[in-house]
Amino acid sequence: MKPNILYIEDNPDNMMLVRRILQPDSYNLIESRSGIQGLIIAESQDIDLILLDINLPDIDGYEVTRRLRASPKTALAHTPIIVVTANAMKGDAQKALAAGCNVYMSKPINIQELLDKVESFVLKEA
């Protein structure tokens, strides 16, 4: 069974790029365009990995992470979260990690680095 990866991202171009990178054969990519919708999906489905943008139209990725980590669905406290964001100022990576994310990656996306990070988490779970 293919791992379920939830990508919470409001930019259609970024969504399409990640869809092309991840979905073809190895992964089931579940898409969300807002933080609240992403939380609903994470609560209702089995998710193996979350890719998360910080700048979302409703709540930011930091708040999404805090809510995931505090979820009554115990598995979400341990589901790996990779932040993929345009926020690349000093302190942004530390802020994401402090919120509970596992990995911080800045945009533009390095395709090989993203694949390596995704595989490292998904293969641990297999």
CORZILIN-V11153 format. One record per run of one state. SS is the DSSP state (@ for helix, = for strand, . for the rest). FROM is the first residue (numbers start at 1). TO is the last residue. If there is no record, write none. Layout:
SS FROM TO
SS FROM TO
This chain:
. 1 2
= 3 8
. 9 11
@ 12 22
. 23 26
= 27 32
. 33 34
@ 35 44
. 45 48
= 49 52
. 53 60
@ 61 69
. 70 73
@ 74 77
. 78 79
= 80 85
. 86 91
@ 92 99
. 100 102
= 103 106
. 107 110
@ 111 125
. 126 126
